[in-house]
Amino acid sequence: MLWKLFFESSLVLTFAIPKEQLQQLIPPCLQLDTFNDKWAFIAVAMVQTKDLRPKGFPEILGNNFFFNWYRIFVRYENIKGKKFKRLVYY
């Protein structure tokens, strides 16, 4: 389903944190995406939405709300050995 919405305002902050502090937050199948094998990264976003609704629905049915989320930047290697970099883990 496609959604229609407008971000009225947003703020995204990204932090470099010693990797040991984030390692426990991700599953064993993922690796932290690090800088100098010391710093891992987390982003926190705060967003005010306007008129969130399924595409094609009238504006009157839209919702306005504030939400926040975080992302941890990770890497993944599948069973065939293909590496994926700079993924995000919620």
Legacy VTK file of the C-alpha trace (Angstrom):
# vtk DataFile Version 3.0
C-alpha trace
ASCII
DATASET POLYDATA
POINTS 90 float
0.000 0.000 0.000
1.317 3.431 -0.899
1.042 6.253 1.605
0.713 9.950 1.169
2.159 12.243 3.790
3.985 15.466 4.313
6.838 15.996 6.762
6.046 19.330 8.329
9.361 19.358 10.180
12.121 16.911 10.962
15.373 16.774 12.859
17.902 13.962 12.437
20.934 13.678 14.700
23.721 11.172 14.052
26.163 10.164 16.770
29.462 8.276 16.772
29.547 5.965 19.789
32.170 3.429 20.924
31.153 0.203 19.185
30.994 -1.748 22.440
28.007 0.342 23.527
25.929 -0.574 20.448
27.035 -4.171 19.846
24.534 -5.587 22.334
21.630 -3.913 20.506
21.992 -5.797 17.207
21.499 -9.494 16.406
24.565 -11.727 15.911
24.007 -11.991 12.141
24.820 -8.267 11.709
28.082 -6.378 12.156
28.351 -2.742 13.110
29.469 -0.381 10.357
32.403 1.286 12.080
35.024 3.969 11.584
38.582 2.878 12.441
37.036 -0.242 14.026
36.262 1.919 17.064
33.232 4.096 16.376
29.728 2.871 15.502
26.911 5.147 14.363
23.370 5.729 15.497
20.881 8.228 14.087
17.860 9.568 15.928
15.066 11.246 13.961
12.142 13.314 15.193
9.438 14.013 12.617
6.169 15.924 12.611
3.866 14.481 9.941
0.821 15.988 8.315
-2.068 14.245 6.575
-0.698 10.682 6.704
-3.127 8.457 4.824
-3.247 5.732 2.173
-2.747 7.179 -1.305
-6.054 8.068 -2.937
-7.887 8.622 0.356
-9.292 12.103 1.055
-7.236 14.566 3.082
-9.902 14.657 5.803
-8.945 11.076 6.728
-5.287 12.002 7.235
-3.565 11.913 10.620
-1.118 14.456 11.982
1.315 13.145 14.566
4.848 13.345 15.909
7.106 10.298 15.891
10.715 9.432 16.511
12.901 6.466 15.635
16.500 5.390 15.735
18.762 3.620 13.263
21.980 1.752 13.866
24.252 1.481 10.828
25.273 -2.129 10.163
26.816 -4.511 7.617
25.630 -7.936 6.594
27.191 -10.882 4.751
24.775 -13.462 3.323
25.431 -17.211 3.156
26.858 -16.842 -0.374
29.464 -14.380 0.916
27.913 -11.281 -0.637
28.544 -8.254 1.587
26.043 -5.474 2.149
27.330 -2.218 3.643
25.651 0.697 5.298
22.377 -0.965 6.021
20.252 0.326 8.849
18.852 -1.639 11.748
15.756 -0.286 13.505
LINES 1 91
90 0 1 2 3 4 5 6 7 8 9 10 11 12 13 14 15 16 17 18 19 20 21 22 23 24 25 26 27 28 29 30 31 32 33 34 35 36 37 38 39 40 41 42 43 44 45 46 47 48 49 50 51 52 53 54 55 56 57 58 59 60 61 62 63 64 65 66 67 68 69 70 71 72 73 74 75 76 77 78 79 80 81 82 83 84 85 86 87 88 89
